Amino acid sequence: MPRARTVPDSSAAVLFDLPDPSAGHAEAAPHRRGRTAPSNPGRPHLDDYDDIERYSYLGTHHPSWLARPEFGGSRCIPLCISHRRLAGRRTLPRAVTHWLLDSGAYSELYLRGEWTVTTADYAAAVRRYHEEISLLEHASIQDWMCEPHILARTRSTVYDHQARTVASYLNLMWRDDDLPWMPVLQGWTLDEYLRHVDMYAAMGIDLTVEPRVGLGSICRRQSTREAVRIVETLHGLGIRLHGFGFKVTGLRSAHHLLYSSDSLAWSFSARHQDPMPGCSHKACSNCPVYALTWRNRMLRSLPSWHQISLHTPS
């Protein structure tokens, strides 16, 4: 029976608030398929990747995957799923594997230009996921990305987005500090990321003691020299980084500097390929067999001489 909790009044003011930004809207671009799908190399052997497999979260659109037996068992495949996919569901799956919650921040800001989910509602939802789904390892805060096109949507500045991101962590911790909130670093240049570290520190938050710290606004430039330099520098400070949405090219450059990462790139890849042999659907963009195959191939493609960094104890 879940323990009773006393939470702050949902009508109470947040600890740190800023004016609402302007809204914005966008439509998704069409996709094409045509390349041949890869063959299935099967599940990895127990000793294939050591700790690296444990911290590579497989992104999914489907809450039901949290309860699928192929992701559990003695060699669990950790999953990552967005709050947008779980919110409002009457029933929730019971997880068979550990998982990470993405807050859906990019969609909120890209489509609406602001956060439309209140701190109180998000905290209550994550509490429900923690108790009903179980095995929740980390829950991303309601951060504010700093890519130029997102700043154009919100009509705001990098500094404002960084301040709002720190505020989100403080407000969520105030509402329910027993949940595994994962702070997020935002910025665009290296100096801006370092400033954000200092902004957390000014509020009494030492990111080097956090179990995991999300790294935002990197995924679309993850294999560039600037992005690798940012990851190297933050890693050098002793921060256990989680890379949001890292694709294969980015992981090949920086996976040895990340404590964990997640990726939904397999689904995008499958939209542009014919279905795998034995699959009856038109595309494997929602196929767990394809997803596991893609993940196995991705892990096998990473440079083995980098993997030692991921074996550092927490």
Secondary structure, DSSP 8 states (H G I E B T S, - for coil): ---------TTS--SS------------------B-------S--TTSSTHHHHTEEEE-S-GGGGG-GGG-SSS---EEEEHHHHTT-SS----SS-EEEE--HHHHHHHHSS--S-HHHHHHHHHHIIIII--EEEEE-------HHHHHHHT--HHHHHHHHHHHHHHHHHH-TTS-EE-EE--SSHHHHHHHHHHHHHTT--GGGSS-EEE-S-GGGTTSHHHHHHHHHHHHTT--EEETT--HHHHHHHGGG-SEEEE-HHHHHHHTB---TT--SS--TT-HHHHHHHHHHHHHHS-GGGGGGGGS--
